[in-house]
């Protein structure tokens, strides 16, 4: 029992020894191998993850750089293209990359990276070109999809092998730039090896393509907005200019020059022209009506009436009645054929670009509106439209001025006629109230004549043979009045106003007494009129009865400003015509203001002035 039941030390040790030695050796070998394999896998996975992370980080950095350029260059897409081309080569391990623009017909160079000067020159030689199957970018644009050529030398349709041999590339991939589904360009990357491009690299190129489209779209939107803003600003400026012209028209009634100057100034400012001319046209000739900024010699040339040749700027306007725009007058036919007016316009004014708009009244040419530049720079359609509007306004302004001046003249004539009739009525009233008395009649005649003709003073003479007797004065200076009171009878010299009236029986108007030969020769009457009466301008009107001279009325101004001839002829002659018979009849009565005198008989009396009663000065 004790032996069977007792534990043997040897047996127990043997069993423990066997168990503990066999299991550890097997476990250590298998676990070490597994751990090594797992470490290798984890190390490889970590390296791949690091590579992927670095690649993703680099891609994100490149994408962020492109996005930063897009936001920072809303008006210029070129920096975006340059960065995309550089990133495509750097990130995808390509030999070179390039970007093209597509205008609907041709491919145009936009940017590239990785090419030598020789390679860039070779690329520029094949562009622009149509988008076709002979290039990778052409296929991408035609099919609106990624186009990949693994080996250009093995592709029979590839058409730019010369470029491939110069740059030494074998494979190429192109991604289209699509804006609203329509191709506007493409990005391409080429490699030296003949191989397929991985999907991840193509996906990155597509990302770049999307970013390029965004950049192009932003630039287009910005340009469109800028264009819209420019058009609105231009329209506002034109409306402002038109308003200014209308304001000048309304504030310059009857005055044409301020209106034309305002039109020329606004047209030149808005159209950036050097000078402008407004021509009037009549009987086949042009003459400058108003000008601004024109060189003096050419201005003087245009102010003379001239017939312009049929091929000149103005000649074409006259022939066609349409706007004529010449981009370079030195290349114009009229200048090449040495038309005198065309040569003068170039050599006297230096003009190079010109526009001339007809000024039409109905279908009748009444003038032309021209603006000119001294450099070759054609005018825009908007600018031509503005000048056309100004030309139409100029016609309206000219016609309004003409009508207004006619109305003013008509009103002035009516006012003058009314004033004359009032004056005549006053004289008739005095005659009717003073039968047989000439003094009140003469005074009324002189007062009305000086007032209506804006004269300073007046004299009334009656003819006595070869002499004239002063019988009435109005407003005369003291020294002049005293001279006539001392010596009321005068025999006038042939060059004086009275002498001319006695000889011709016609009105005499002397604008400046000091410039007359009679004054220079010191005729007493002329000298007295100037130096005693301070007279400068004289109007003398004969008093006729059945073509017989019975006297004369003389009125003076003391300024060197001529009397209005219309005033002298219409006013004084009316007084003369209406009242001469009455004055003559009154002059034959035996009494006037201070009594009567016996008629003096003179031998050899002037038959135009028969013997008449003598009169005292009144």
Secondary structure as UniProt FT lines:
FT   HELIX           2..5
FT   HELIX           9..72
FT   TURN            74..75
FT   HELIX           78..92
FT   STRAND          96..102
FT   STRAND          106..113
FT   HELIX           117..125
FT   STRAND          129..130
FT   TURN            133..134
FT   HELIX           136..143
FT   STRAND          147..149
FT   HELIX           152..154
FT   TURN            156..157
FT   HELIX           161..167
FT   STRAND          171..179
FT   TURN            180..181
FT   STRAND          182..191
FT   HELIX           199..251
FT   TURN            253..254
FT   HELIX           257..271
FT   STRAND          275..282
FT   TURN            283..284
FT   STRAND          285..292
FT   HELIX           296..302
FT   TURN            310..311
FT   HELIX           313..320
FT   STRAND          324..326
FT   HELIX           329..331
FT   HELIX           333..336
FT   TURN            337..338
FT   HELIX           340..349
FT   STRAND          353..361
FT   TURN            362..363
FT   STRAND          364..373
FT   HELIX           381..433
FT   TURN            435..436
FT   HELIX           439..452
FT   TURN            453..454
FT   STRAND          457..464
FT   TURN            465..466
FT   STRAND          467..474
FT   HELIX           478..486
FT   STRAND          489..490
FT   TURN            494..495
FT   HELIX           497..504
FT   STRAND          508..510
FT   HELIX           513..515
FT   HELIX           517..520
FT   TURN            521..522
FT   HELIX           524..531
FT   TURN            532..533
FT   STRAND          537..545
FT   TURN            546..547
FT   STRAND          548..557
FT   HELIX           565..566
FT   HELIX           567..572
FT   HELIX           573..587
FT   TURN            593..594
FT   TURN            603..604
FT   TURN            607..608
//
